[in-house]
Amino acid sequence: MAPKFRHHDPPSGATAATRRARILTNHLVLHTQAPPSSYSHPTLLSADVCLSYSPPELSETISFDTKEMRRLLDAHHIAERDWLFGLIEGNELFNPVKIGGKVYVMPDLNQPFQQQRDMNMKRIKYLFDKGVHMGCYTEIEPTPESYMRNIALQEVLRTYDLALGIQMAVHFFLWGSYIKFVGTKHHEKWLKATESYEVIGCVAMSELGHGSNLQATETVATYDSSTGEFVVNTPCESAQKHMIGLAANYATHAMIFAQLHTNGRNHGVHGFLVQIRDGNGKTCPNVRIADCGLKSGLNGIDNGQIWFDNVRIPRENLLNGVADVLPDGRYVAKIKDPRERIGAQLAPVVIGRVVISTTSIYKTKVSLAIAIRYALSRRAFSVTPNGPEALLLDYPSHQRRLLPLLAKTYAMTFAGNWLKVFFTKREPQSYKTVHIFSVAFKAIFSWHSMRTLQECREACGAQGMKAHNRLGLMVAESDGQLTYEGDNNLLILQVSKILLSEAKKHNRPLQVFGLEHMNEPSPIIPPQLSSSILRSSQFQIAALRLRERDLLHRFASEVSLHQLRGETKDQAINLAYHLYKELSKAFTERMVLQLTIEAEEGISAGSIKDVLALVRSLYALICIEEDDTFLRYGHLSAENAATVREEVTKLCSELRPHALALVSSFGIPDSFLAPIAFDWVGANSWSSVSGGH
């Protein structure tokens, strides 16, 4: 006999699940009066009950002037930025796509890589014809004003497409800078050819066997005094120039680093100009070039490999700003110390690191603008019985995911603006300061950028994976920032080495890199932390200074201990790697906070200053919360650490009403964002995806 099934009231443990099922049913089902046919089933998915997109501007309050905030963030050349945004928006070359009733400009990164490269070269020609980066070396002597303009234009270009900006930067900023600053007067003819694109230049620094360790370069340039030429040779496979941007397809010339040999002596690494293709794009004799092929990102850049088989170049092609070779082969050093000579030749790399620091933050702004706008219009689940679904950004967990990253982006923007000004107005004696901050900011800012891009991608769920919503593609495209222009892990080692060197200058007060605070008594964190104390800029900077000085002392002590045990200085530093990573981060975060406080102090009282105080406090406290050294070394008690955590949550809640205004202040045109940032319902509707058919 078949069993009989009876309906039972759900057990008490299932009450919540049953209620949720009833609420979901109410969302999806509209009961209507039965038609005459006696058909009485409910009508499903009626238009009256389906979700519809509501622009966040209709419900969110803007409490401050977003144009004025943008002026503070962009800081310079706003008209030029908007001019370039307009150029890109107004030309078919930049792949305008209409989705959900709005037009977006975005590179088609799903094209085969050769098509991406060719399209980028067409865009570069268009931008060149319009005057982007024109005259940066020959029409006018480089000035702080011209540098700042060109950096601003790079920030816009990389907001659109990293590969496009990088291709132009390799040619203008790297190749051009090496000629301008490591060459001498007789190299000026190359600058005019560079600006007219008569010459397309690449910088062949990295080799298969050596990247960061420039001194170990294996390529050799041997001077032949009988002909007045250098003979450039790749002696082994590991000496091939590898992953060189613009080398695979387009570059006609390369600035290479090679060991300079003359009269039987090796004088170390120097820069040389070598032609690798003729005007028709044909590879030059005794030069071999291969394509590095498909990459995980940045496929719009033609990275290549280069081999030199006894290629002869004129003596004048030595970039002789640091040393020269006379016709008879005698070597004349203008900078005697070999290490200083290499340092001087690496000076042009600094601008690359400055640009990566600031442009990585602009890419971060794009992702935050997309994810936060989406979170202000996308709803999920009811938080009250039979209530409406809540906006994603109204969940404390979602605020915790995005708003601390927003605060860090704001703080890093102010710090990046300072770095640009300091770099463009640098004096010869300030090179070490420019170096340490460009290295520190490049590493910490690009790591922050990757973390933010990934978090924003995840915060948008499956929509974040769609190519036209940009987030997933930006993750892949931006990953290279962590290693090109210097592997971040090696860059932060350089930072800590420099700090260690300063700390070991006995009996001399520290007067560099913002370390003057170490000449004063050590700060003391109060035993009981209140909200007012935690939000005080005096407490915040004191806490970050305390961490920095403590880690520097611990690092110096551990290195000394390893040396006493017989280790070399370099090996002792390597053994203390856990401390040098923490020290570099502490140094950078302290400087970012210091510069943020200075920017805030320059603003008149009002709504913008009030909001920036919240942003600054969130930045400072999230730095404290995320770093376990405060607990590990006893700077915070467990009770105070919990208080910091609670305050971060409160600050996220207080910044939530300003989220739309904060991302709107980035000044990024709608067309540079993504459909998910606007009417994502319409963008995914049948009429949109089917083309109206």
C-alpha positions as CSV (number, residue, x, y, z in Angstrom):
1,M,0.0,0.0,0.0
2,A,1.4,3.4,-1.0
3,P,2.4,5.5,1.9
4,K,0.2,8.5,2.7
5,F,1.9,11.9,3.0
6,R,0.5,14.5,5.4
7,H,1.3,18.2,5.7
8,H,2.8,19.2,8.9
9,D,3.6,22.6,10.4
10,P,7.3,23.3,9.9
11,P,9.5,22.7,12.9
12,S,10.6,25.9,14.7
13,G,14.1,25.7,13.2
14,A,12.7,26.1,9.8
15,T,10.6,29.2,10.5
16,A,13.2,31.6,9.2
17,A,13.7,29.6,6.0
18,T,9.9,29.4,5.4
19,R,9.5,33.1,5.9
20,R,12.4,33.8,3.5
21,A,10.7,31.5,0.9
22,R,7.4,33.4,1.4
23,I,9.2,36.8,0.9
24,L,10.9,35.5,-2.3
25,T,7.5,34.3,-3.6
26,N,6.0,37.7,-3.0
27,H,8.8,39.3,-5.0
28,L,8.2,37.0,-7.9
29,V,4.5,36.3,-7.9
30,L,1.6,38.8,-8.4
31,H,-1.8,37.3,-7.6
32,T,-4.5,38.6,-10.0
33,Q,-8.2,38.0,-10.3
34,A,-8.9,34.8,-12.2
35,P,-10.1,35.4,-15.8
36,P,-13.4,34.0,-17.0
37,S,-11.8,30.8,-18.2
38,S,-11.4,30.0,-14.5
39,Y,-7.6,29.8,-15.0
40,S,-6.5,30.8,-11.6
41,H,-2.7,30.4,-11.5
42,P,-0.7,33.5,-10.6
43,T,0.9,35.6,-13.3
44,L,4.7,35.2,-13.0
45,L,7.3,37.9,-13.4
46,S,4.8,40.7,-14.1
47,A,6.5,44.0,-15.1
48,D,4.8,45.6,-12.1
49,V,7.0,43.5,-9.6
50,C,10.2,43.1,-11.5
51,L,13.3,45.0,-10.5
52,S,14.1,48.2,-12.4
53,Y,17.2,50.3,-12.4
54,S,17.1,53.5,-10.3
55,P,20.0,55.9,-10.7
56,P,21.7,56.5,-7.4
57,E,21.6,60.2,-8.1
58,L,17.8,60.1,-7.4
59,S,18.3,58.8,-3.8
60,E,21.8,59.8,-2.7
61,T,22.6,63.2,-1.3
62,I,25.6,65.2,-2.6
63,S,26.9,67.2,0.4
64,F,29.9,68.9,-1.1
65,D,31.0,70.4,-4.4
66,T,32.3,67.4,-6.5
67,K,34.0,69.7,-9.0
68,E,36.0,71.4,-6.3
69,M,36.9,68.0,-4.9
70,R,38.0,66.9,-8.3
71,R,40.2,70.0,-8.5
72,L,41.9,68.9,-5.3
73,L,42.4,65.3,-6.6
74,D,43.6,66.0,-10.1
75,A,45.4,69.1,-8.9
76,H,46.8,70.2,-12.3
77,H,46.0,70.4,-16.1
78,I,42.3,69.6,-15.7
79,A,41.5,71.3,-19.0
80,E,44.1,69.3,-20.8
81,R,42.8,66.1,-19.2
82,D,39.3,66.9,-20.4
83,W,40.6,67.7,-23.8
84,L,42.1,64.3,-24.1
85,F,39.1,62.6,-22.7
86,G,37.1,64.3,-25.5
87,L,39.5,63.3,-28.2
88,I,39.1,59.7,-27.2
89,E,35.3,59.9,-26.8
90,G,35.0,61.5,-30.2
91,N,36.8,59.1,-32.5
92,E,35.8,55.7,-33.9
93,L,39.3,54.5,-33.4
94,F,38.7,54.1,-29.7
95,N,35.9,51.5,-30.2
96,P,32.8,53.3,-29.0
97,V,30.1,50.7,-28.1
98,K,26.5,51.4,-27.4
99,I,25.1,49.3,-24.6
100,G,21.8,49.9,-22.8
101,G,21.3,53.3,-24.3
102,K,24.8,54.7,-23.4
103,V,28.0,54.8,-25.4
104,Y,31.2,53.5,-23.8
105,V,34.8,53.7,-25.2
106,M,36.9,50.7,-24.4
107,P,39.6,48.7,-26.2
108,D,38.4,45.4,-27.5
109,L,40.8,43.2,-25.6
110,N,39.2,40.0,-27.0
111,Q,40.7,40.7,-30.4
112,P,43.7,38.6,-31.5
113,F,46.8,40.2,-30.1
114,Q,48.2,41.4,-33.4
115,Q,45.0,43.3,-34.1
116,Q,45.2,44.9,-30.7
117,R,48.7,46.0,-31.5
118,D,47.9,47.4,-34.9
119,M,44.9,49.2,-33.5
120,N,47.0,50.8,-30.8
121,M,49.5,52.1,-33.4
122,K,46.6,53.7,-35.3
123,R,45.5,55.3,-32.1
124,I,49.0,56.5,-31.4
125,K,49.3,58.1,-34.8
126,Y,45.9,59.8,-34.3
127,L,47.0,61.1,-30.9
128,F,50.4,62.1,-32.2
129,D,48.7,64.1,-35.0
130,K,46.6,65.9,-32.3
131,G,49.7,66.9,-30.4
132,V,49.6,64.5,-27.4
133,H,53.2,64.5,-25.9
134,M,54.3,66.7,-28.8
135,G,57.3,69.0,-28.3
136,C,58.2,67.5,-24.9
137,Y,62.0,67.5,-25.7
138,T,62.7,69.8,-28.6
139,E,60.1,72.6,-28.9
140,I,60.7,73.6,-25.3
141,E,63.2,72.6,-22.7
142,P,61.6,70.2,-20.3
143,T,60.1,72.2,-17.4
144,P,58.0,71.2,-14.4
145,E,55.0,72.5,-16.3
146,S,55.7,70.3,-19.4
147,Y,56.4,67.3,-17.3
148,M,53.2,67.7,-15.3
149,R,51.2,68.1,-18.5
150,N,52.6,64.9,-20.0
151,I,52.0,62.9,-16.8
152,A,48.4,64.2,-16.7
153,L,47.9,63.0,-20.3
154,Q,49.4,59.6,-19.3
155,E,46.9,59.4,-16.5
156,V,44.1,59.9,-19.0
157,L,45.5,57.5,-21.6
158,R,45.9,54.7,-19.0
159,T,42.4,55.3,-17.7
160,Y,41.3,54.2,-21.2
161,D,43.9,51.5,-21.9
162,L,47.1,50.7,-20.0
163,A,48.7,49.2,-23.1
164,L,48.1,52.4,-25.2
165,G,49.6,54.6,-22.5
166,I,52.6,52.3,-21.9
167,Q,53.4,52.2,-25.6
168,M,53.5,55.9,-25.8
169,A,55.4,56.2,-22.6
170,V,58.1,53.7,-23.7
171,H,58.8,55.8,-26.8
172,F,58.5,59.3,-25.3
173,F,59.4,58.9,-21.6
174,L,61.9,56.0,-21.6
175,W,63.6,56.0,-24.9
176,G,63.4,59.8,-25.1
177,S,64.6,60.4,-21.6
178,Y,67.6,58.2,-22.0
179,I,68.7,60.2,-25.0
180,K,67.9,63.5,-23.3
181,F,69.5,62.8,-19.9
182,V,72.1,60.2,-20.5
183,G,73.2,61.4,-23.9
184,T,74.9,64.7,-24.7
185,K,74.5,67.4,-27.3
186,H,75.4,65.4,-30.3
187,H,72.5,63.0,-29.6
188,E,69.9,65.8,-29.9
189,K,69.2,64.9,-33.5
190,W,67.6,61.7,-32.2
191,L,65.1,63.7,-30.1
192,K,63.6,65.4,-33.1
193,A,63.3,62.1,-34.9
194,T,61.7,60.7,-31.8
195,E,59.0,63.4,-31.6
196,S,58.1,63.0,-35.3
197,Y,58.0,59.2,-35.0
198,E,60.6,59.0,-37.7
199,V,62.3,56.9,-35.2
200,I,60.4,54.5,-32.9
201,G,62.4,53.7,-29.9
202,C,62.4,50.9,-27.3
203,V,64.5,50.3,-24.2
204,A,66.2,46.9,-24.1
205,M,67.3,46.6,-20.5
206,S,66.0,43.3,-19.3
207,E,67.7,40.1,-20.4
208,L,66.5,36.5,-20.2
209,G,69.0,35.8,-17.4
210,H,69.0,39.2,-15.7
211,G,66.2,41.7,-15.1
212,S,66.7,43.7,-11.9
213,N,70.4,43.0,-11.6
214,L,71.6,45.4,-14.2
215,Q,75.2,45.1,-13.3
216,A,75.2,41.4,-14.3
217,T,74.1,42.3,-17.9
218,E,75.7,39.8,-20.3
219,T,75.4,41.7,-23.6
220,V,78.8,43.0,-24.7
221,A,79.8,46.1,-26.7
222,T,83.5,46.0,-27.6
223,Y,85.2,49.0,-29.0
224,D,87.1,48.6,-32.3
225,S,89.6,51.5,-32.5
226,S,90.5,50.6,-36.1
227,T,87.1,51.5,-37.3
228,G,85.8,53.8,-34.6
229,E,82.8,51.4,-33.9
230,F,81.4,49.3,-31.1
231,V,80.7,45.7,-31.8
232,V,77.5,44.6,-30.0
233,N,77.1,40.9,-29.3
234,T,74.8,38.5,-27.5
235,P,77.3,35.9,-26.3
236,C,74.7,33.3,-25.0
237,E,71.0,32.6,-24.9
238,S,70.6,34.1,-21.4
239,A,72.0,37.4,-22.8
240,Q,69.1,37.9,-25.2
241,K,67.1,41.1,-24.6
242,H,63.8,39.7,-23.4
243,M,60.2,41.0,-23.0
244,I,61.1,44.3,-24.6
245,G,58.1,46.5,-25.3
246,L,57.7,47.7,-29.0
247,A,60.5,45.3,-30.1
248,A,58.4,42.6,-31.7
249,N,56.8,44.7,-34.5
250,Y,57.4,48.4,-34.5
251,A,60.6,49.7,-32.9
252,T,63.3,50.9,-35.4
253,H,65.9,51.5,-32.7
254,A,66.7,50.2,-29.2
255,M,68.5,51.8,-26.3
256,I,70.4,48.8,-24.9
257,F,72.6,48.2,-21.9
258,A,75.8,46.3,-22.5
259,Q,79.1,45.7,-20.8
260,L,81.5,48.3,-22.4
261,H,84.9,46.7,-23.3
262,T,87.8,48.7,-24.6
263,N,91.5,48.1,-24.7
264,G,91.0,44.8,-23.0
265,R,89.1,46.1,-20.0
266,N,85.5,45.9,-19.0
267,H,84.2,49.3,-17.7
268,G,80.8,48.0,-16.7
269,V,77.3,48.6,-18.0
270,H,76.6,51.6,-20.4
271,G,73.8,52.6,-22.7
272,F,74.1,52.4,-26.5
273,L,71.7,53.3,-29.4
274,V,71.3,50.4,-31.9
275,Q,69.2,50.4,-35.0
276,I,67.2,47.1,-35.2
277,R,64.9,47.8,-38.2
278,D,65.1,50.0,-41.3
279,G,62.4,52.5,-42.4
280,N,60.4,49.7,-44.1
281,G,60.2,47.6,-41.0
282,K,62.8,45.1,-42.1
283,T,65.1,43.7,-39.4
284,C,68.6,45.0,-39.8
285,P,71.5,42.6,-40.7
286,N,73.0,40.7,-37.8
287,V,69.9,41.4,-35.6
288,R,67.4,38.7,-34.8
289,I,64.0,39.5,-33.3
290,A,61.3,37.1,-32.1
291,D,57.8,37.8,-30.8
292,C,57.1,37.0,-27.1
293,G,53.6,36.1,-28.2
294,L,50.4,36.0,-26.3
295,K,50.5,37.2,-22.7
296,S,48.0,37.1,-19.8
297,G,47.5,40.9,-20.3
298,L,48.7,43.9,-22.1
299,N,48.5,42.2,-25.5
300,G,48.3,45.6,-27.2
301,I,52.1,45.9,-26.5
302,D,54.4,44.0,-28.9
303,N,56.9,42.5,-26.4
304,G,59.9,40.9,-28.2
305,Q,63.2,39.2,-27.8
306,I,66.4,40.6,-29.5
307,W,69.8,39.0,-30.3
308,F,72.8,40.8,-31.6
309,D,75.4,39.0,-33.8
310,N,78.4,41.3,-33.9
311,V,76.3,44.4,-34.8
312,R,78.5,47.4,-35.5
313,I,77.5,50.9,-34.4
314,P,79.3,54.2,-34.5
315,R,81.3,55.3,-31.5
316,E,78.9,58.3,-31.2
317,N,76.0,55.9,-30.4
318,L,77.4,55.5,-26.9
319,L,75.2,57.6,-24.5
320,N,78.2,59.4,-23.1
321,G,76.7,61.5,-20.4
322,V,78.4,59.5,-17.6
323,A,81.5,58.3,-19.5
324,D,83.1,58.4,-23.0
325,V,85.4,56.5,-25.2
326,L,87.9,58.5,-27.2
327,P,88.7,57.5,-30.8
328,D,91.9,55.7,-29.7
329,G,89.9,53.6,-27.2
330,R,90.8,55.4,-24.0
331,Y,87.9,55.3,-21.5
332,V,87.1,58.6,-19.8
333,A,84.8,58.5,-16.8
334,K,82.9,61.6,-15.9
335,I,81.6,59.9,-12.8
336,K,84.4,58.0,-11.1
337,D,82.4,55.7,-8.8
338,P,81.1,52.7,-10.9
339,R,77.9,52.4,-8.7
340,E,77.2,56.1,-9.1
341,R,77.6,55.7,-12.8
342,I,75.0,53.0,-13.0
343,G,72.7,55.1,-10.7
344,A,73.0,58.1,-13.0
345,Q,72.1,55.9,-16.0
346,L,69.0,54.6,-14.3
347,A,67.7,58.1,-13.6
348,P,65.3,58.0,-16.6
349,V,63.6,54.9,-15.0
350,V,62.4,57.2,-12.2
351,I,59.9,58.9,-14.4
352,G,58.5,55.5,-15.3
353,R,58.0,54.7,-11.6
354,V,56.4,58.0,-10.9
355,V,54.0,57.5,-13.8
356,I,53.1,53.9,-12.6
357,S,52.5,55.2,-9.1
358,T,49.9,57.8,-10.2
359,T,48.4,56.0,-13.1
360,S,47.8,52.8,-11.1
361,I,45.7,55.0,-8.8
362,Y,43.7,56.3,-11.7
363,K,42.9,52.7,-12.8
364,T,41.9,52.0,-9.2
365,K,39.5,55.0,-9.4
366,V,37.8,53.5,-12.4
367,S,37.2,50.2,-10.6
368,L,35.9,51.9,-7.5
369,A,33.5,54.2,-9.5
370,I,32.1,51.1,-11.2
371,A,31.7,48.9,-8.1
372,I,30.3,51.6,-5.8
373,R,27.8,52.9,-8.4
374,Y,26.7,49.3,-8.9
375,A,26.4,48.8,-5.1
376,L,24.2,51.9,-4.9
377,S,21.7,50.5,-7.3
378,R,21.8,46.7,-6.9
379,R,19.7,45.2,-4.2
380,A,19.9,41.8,-2.5
381,F,17.7,40.3,0.2
382,S,15.4,41.9,2.7
383,V,16.7,42.7,6.2
384,T,13.2,43.1,7.7
385,P,10.2,40.9,7.4
386,N,8.4,41.7,4.1
387,G,10.6,44.7,3.6
388,P,12.3,45.8,0.4
389,E,15.6,44.3,-0.6
390,A,18.6,46.3,0.7
391,L,21.2,48.1,-1.5
392,L,24.5,46.3,-1.5
393,L,26.3,49.3,0.0
394,D,23.9,49.4,2.9
395,Y,25.3,46.2,4.1
396,P,28.1,46.8,6.6
397,S,30.1,44.0,5.1
398,H,30.0,45.6,1.7
399,Q,31.0,48.9,3.1
400,R,33.9,47.2,4.8
401,R,35.0,45.7,1.4
402,L,35.0,48.9,-0.6
403,L,35.2,52.1,1.5
404,P,38.6,51.5,3.2
405,L,39.9,50.9,-0.4
406,L,38.3,54.2,-1.4
407,A,39.9,56.0,1.6
408,K,43.3,54.6,0.6
409,T,42.9,55.7,-3.0
410,Y,42.1,59.2,-1.9
411,A,45.2,59.3,0.4
412,M,47.4,57.9,-2.3
413,T,46.1,60.4,-4.7
414,F,47.3,63.3,-2.5
415,A,50.7,61.5,-2.0
416,G,51.0,60.9,-5.7
417,N,50.4,64.6,-6.4
418,W,53.2,65.5,-4.0
419,L,55.5,63.0,-5.7
420,K,54.9,64.5,-9.2
421,V,55.7,68.0,-8.0
422,F,58.8,66.9,-6.1
423,F,60.0,64.9,-9.1
424,T,59.5,67.7,-11.7
425,K,61.2,70.3,-9.5
426,R,64.0,68.0,-8.3
427,E,67.5,69.2,-7.8
428,P,70.7,67.1,-8.3
429,Q,71.1,66.7,-4.6
430,S,67.6,65.4,-4.1
431,Y,68.0,62.3,-6.4
432,K,68.1,59.9,-3.5
433,T,64.8,61.3,-2.1
434,V,63.2,61.1,-5.5
435,H,64.5,57.5,-5.8
436,I,63.2,56.2,-2.5
437,F,59.7,57.7,-2.8
438,S,59.3,56.7,-6.5
439,V,60.3,53.2,-5.6
440,A,58.2,53.0,-2.4
441,F,55.1,54.5,-4.0
442,K,55.4,52.4,-7.1
443,A,55.4,49.2,-5.1
444,I,52.7,50.0,-2.5
445,F,50.4,51.9,-4.9
446,S,50.4,49.2,-7.6
447,W,49.8,46.5,-4.9
448,H,46.9,48.5,-3.6
449,S,45.6,48.9,-7.2
450,M,45.6,45.1,-7.8
451,R,43.9,44.4,-4.5
452,T,41.3,47.0,-5.2
453,L,40.6,45.8,-8.8
454,Q,40.2,42.3,-7.6
455,E,37.9,43.3,-4.7
456,C,35.8,45.4,-7.0
457,R,35.5,42.5,-9.5
458,E,34.3,40.2,-6.8
459,A,32.0,42.8,-5.3
460,C,30.1,42.9,-8.6
461,G,29.7,39.1,-8.8
462,A,29.2,37.6,-12.3
463,Q,28.7,41.0,-13.8
464,G,32.3,41.8,-12.8
465,M,33.4,39.0,-15.1
466,K,31.8,40.4,-18.3
467,A,34.3,41.9,-20.6
468,H,32.3,45.1,-21.3
469,N,32.1,45.8,-17.5
470,R,35.9,46.1,-17.6
471,L,36.8,44.9,-14.1
472,G,38.0,41.4,-14.9
473,L,40.0,42.6,-17.8
474,M,41.5,45.4,-15.8
475,V,42.8,42.8,-13.3
476,A,44.6,41.0,-16.0
477,E,45.9,44.1,-17.7
478,S,47.2,45.7,-14.5
479,D,49.0,42.7,-13.1
480,G,52.2,43.6,-15.0
481,Q,52.6,46.8,-12.9
482,L,53.8,44.6,-10.0
483,T,57.0,43.6,-11.9
484,Y,57.8,46.0,-14.8
485,E,60.0,49.0,-13.9
486,G,61.1,46.9,-11.0
487,D,59.8,43.9,-9.2
488,N,57.8,45.3,-6.2
489,N,59.5,42.9,-3.7
490,L,62.9,44.0,-4.8
491,L,61.9,47.7,-4.8
492,I,60.8,47.5,-1.1
493,L,64.1,45.9,-0.3
494,Q,65.8,49.0,-1.8
495,V,63.6,51.2,0.4
496,S,64.7,49.4,3.6
497,K,68.3,49.3,2.6
498,I,68.3,53.1,2.2
499,L,66.6,53.5,5.5
500,L,69.1,51.2,7.2
501,S,72.0,53.2,5.7
502,E,70.6,56.4,7.2
503,A,69.9,54.8,10.6
504,K,73.5,53.7,10.8
505,K,75.0,57.2,10.4
506,H,76.1,57.5,14.0
507,N,75.8,60.7,16.0
508,R,73.9,62.5,13.2
509,P,70.3,63.5,13.4
510,L,68.0,62.2,10.7
511,Q,67.1,65.0,8.3
512,V,65.8,63.1,5.2
513,F,62.7,61.2,3.9
514,G,60.5,62.6,6.6
515,L,62.4,60.7,9.3
516,E,63.1,63.9,11.4
517,H,60.5,62.6,13.9
518,M,63.0,59.9,15.0
519,N,65.1,62.6,16.5
520,E,62.3,63.3,19.1
521,P,61.2,61.1,22.0
522,S,59.2,58.0,21.0
523,P,55.4,58.6,20.9
524,I,53.3,56.9,23.5
525,I,49.9,55.4,22.7
526,P,47.3,56.1,25.4
527,P,46.2,53.0,27.4
528,Q,42.6,53.8,26.7
529,L,41.6,54.8,23.1
530,S,38.4,56.7,22.6
531,S,36.7,57.7,19.3
532,S,37.9,61.3,19.6
533,I,41.5,60.1,20.1
534,L,41.4,57.7,17.2
535,R,40.1,60.4,14.9
536,S,42.8,62.8,15.9
537,S,45.4,63.4,13.2
538,Q,48.0,63.8,16.0
539,F,47.3,60.4,17.3
540,Q,47.2,58.8,13.8
541,I,50.5,60.2,12.7
542,A,52.1,59.4,16.1
543,A,50.9,55.8,15.9
544,L,52.4,55.3,12.4
545,R,55.6,57.0,13.3
546,L,55.9,54.7,16.4
547,R,55.5,51.7,14.2
548,E,58.0,53.0,11.6
549,R,60.8,53.8,14.1
550,D,60.3,50.6,16.0
551,L,60.6,48.5,12.9
552,L,63.7,50.4,11.7
553,H,65.4,49.8,15.1
554,R,64.4,46.1,15.0
555,F,65.6,45.7,11.4
556,A,68.9,47.4,12.2
557,S,69.4,45.2,15.3
558,E,68.6,42.0,13.4
559,V,71.0,42.8,10.6
560,S,73.7,43.6,13.1
561,L,73.1,40.4,14.9
562,H,73.5,38.3,11.7
563,Q,76.7,40.2,10.8
564,L,78.1,39.4,14.3
565,R,77.5,35.8,13.5
566,G,79.7,36.1,10.4
567,E,77.1,36.9,7.6
568,T,77.8,39.5,5.0
569,K,75.8,42.7,5.1
570,D,73.7,41.7,2.0
571,Q,73.1,38.2,3.4
572,A,72.2,39.6,6.8
573,I,69.6,41.9,5.2
574,N,68.2,38.9,3.2
575,L,67.8,36.9,6.5
576,A,65.8,39.8,8.0
577,Y,63.4,39.9,5.0
578,H,60.3,39.7,7.2
579,L,61.3,43.0,8.8
580,Y,62.4,44.8,5.7
581,K,59.0,44.2,4.1
582,E,57.1,45.5,7.2
583,L,59.5,48.5,7.4
584,S,59.0,49.5,3.8
585,K,55.2,49.4,4.2
586,A,55.4,51.3,7.5
587,F,57.6,54.0,5.9
588,T,55.3,54.4,2.9
589,E,52.0,54.5,4.8
590,R,53.4,57.0,7.3
591,M,54.5,59.3,4.5
592,V,51.1,58.9,2.7
593,L,49.3,59.9,5.9
594,Q,51.7,62.8,6.5
595,L,51.0,64.1,3.0
596,T,47.3,63.6,3.3
597,I,47.2,65.6,6.5
598,E,49.2,68.4,4.8
599,A,46.7,68.4,1.9
600,E,43.8,68.5,4.3
601,E,45.4,71.4,6.3
602,G,45.4,73.5,3.1
603,I,41.7,73.3,2.7
604,S,39.3,75.9,4.1
605,A,36.7,74.9,6.7
606,G,33.6,73.4,5.2
607,S,31.9,70.3,3.9
608,I,34.9,69.1,1.8
609,K,37.3,69.4,4.7
610,D,34.8,67.5,7.0
611,V,34.5,64.6,4.5
612,L,38.3,64.5,4.0
613,A,38.7,64.2,7.7
614,L,36.6,61.1,7.7
615,V,38.6,59.8,4.7
616,R,41.9,60.5,6.4
617,S,40.8,58.8,9.6
618,L,39.6,55.7,7.8
619,Y,42.9,55.5,5.9
620,A,44.9,55.8,9.1
621,L,42.9,53.4,11.2
622,I,42.7,50.7,8.4
623,C,46.5,50.9,8.2
624,I,46.6,50.2,11.9
625,E,44.0,47.5,11.9
626,E,45.5,45.6,8.9
627,D,49.0,45.5,10.3
628,D,49.6,42.9,13.1
629,T,52.9,44.5,14.1
630,F,50.9,46.9,16.4
631,L,49.8,43.8,18.4
632,R,52.9,41.7,17.9
633,Y,55.2,44.3,19.3
634,G,52.9,45.5,22.0
635,H,52.0,48.9,20.6
636,L,48.3,48.1,21.0
637,S,46.6,46.0,23.6
638,A,44.0,43.5,22.5
639,E,41.3,45.9,23.9
640,N,42.6,48.9,21.9
641,A,42.9,46.8,18.8
642,A,39.2,45.9,19.2
643,T,38.4,49.6,19.7
644,V,40.3,50.4,16.4
645,R,38.2,47.8,14.6
646,E,35.0,49.2,15.9
647,E,36.0,52.7,14.9
648,V,36.7,51.5,11.3
649,T,33.2,50.1,11.1
650,K,31.7,53.4,12.3
651,L,33.8,55.4,9.8
652,C,32.6,53.2,7.0
653,S,29.0,53.8,8.1
654,E,29.6,57.6,8.2
655,L,31.3,57.6,4.8
656,R,28.5,55.6,3.2
657,P,26.2,58.7,2.5
658,H,29.2,60.3,0.7
659,A,30.2,57.3,-1.4
660,L,28.5,58.5,-4.6
661,A,29.9,62.1,-4.3
662,L,33.4,60.7,-3.5
663,V,33.6,58.6,-6.7
664,S,31.9,61.3,-8.8
665,S,34.7,63.6,-7.7
666,F,37.2,61.4,-9.7
667,G,36.0,63.3,-12.8
668,I,36.0,60.2,-15.0
669,P,33.6,60.6,-17.9
670,D,30.7,58.1,-17.9
671,S,31.9,56.6,-21.2
672,F,35.2,55.5,-19.5
673,L,33.3,53.5,-16.9
674,A,31.1,50.5,-17.7
675,P,27.4,49.5,-18.2
676,I,27.3,48.0,-14.7
677,A,27.9,51.4,-13.3
678,F,24.6,52.7,-14.8
679,D,21.5,51.0,-16.1
680,W,22.7,47.4,-15.8
681,V,19.1,46.1,-16.2
682,G,18.8,47.8,-19.6
683,A,22.3,46.8,-20.6
684,N,21.3,43.1,-20.1
685,S,17.8,43.4,-21.5
686,W,16.7,41.3,-24.5
687,S,16.4,44.3,-26.7
688,S,20.0,45.2,-25.8
689,V,21.7,41.8,-26.1
690,S,19.7,40.8,-29.2
691,G,20.4,44.0,-31.1
692,G,16.6,44.8,-31.2
693,H,15.7,41.6,-33.1
